[in-house]
């Protein structure tokens, strides 16, 4: 059960750290695009981005790819989106490289099949271009290889970020410590990981909150507390965090099932 829980925590982390798109960064070149987006004229914004992209602007290509992938301002077309992401990635756009890395790591997205080696290459390109989150994903890939040398490489990717209080890196290291602790029956390592996750949760870091909620629900690592689990998942559900509503429903069902025996006993 503990292995299943840890796998779920890693899955949650992976899901929540997928690169999110934003409006083009404040840049004179994108001023007209920003105005069109604010006016919710996405078709106009798309056309304007096409003009900028023709000058070889990698960021414009990335945003065109995102809009094409979701079908906003243009017809949804994953094949065309993939081509645009690849063009932007070749020009060094960090988020384009990160998106392709995630797509290769998980498979299915953009019609791509899982390919760990390609995922690594795109993560490395993204990190080299300055996107620090890519190093966290690289570390997780190294850890998944279950080799001592790979673990060293993964930790080396995380250490500089942890020194900068990078929450995603701290979270990845915490999961690593917990997993290693169970593997080596090292209670100190497990406690270290749990403490880090709880501290992140107190600061409002969503993956950590989901993790703590799951721990309170399952009661395999810390004492079960369905009331606290409900409070956490209720808060996250209000923010439309993925899987929070389903987790909340499960906790409420567990609480209802616990009430039934008590009610039957009181009647007798």
CORTA-V645829 format. One line per field, one symbol per residue. psi: psi as a letter, one per 30 degrees, with the letter a starting at -180 (. if undefined). A space follows every 50 residues. Layout:
# CORTA-V645829
psi->???
This chain:
# CORTA-V645829
psi->eeeeeeeeeeeeeeefgkkklllkljkeegeeeeeeeeggieeeeeeeee eeeffgjeeeeeeeeeeeefhjflkkjeeeeeeeeeeeefggkeeeeeee eeeeeelekggklkjeeeeeeeeeeeeefgjefeeeeeeeeeeffhkeee eeeeeeeeeeeefghjeeeeeeeeeeeeeeeeeghjeeeeeeeeeeeeee effgjeeeeeeeeeeeeegfelkkjfeeeeeeeeeeefghkkfeeeeeee eeeeeeefeeeeeeeee.
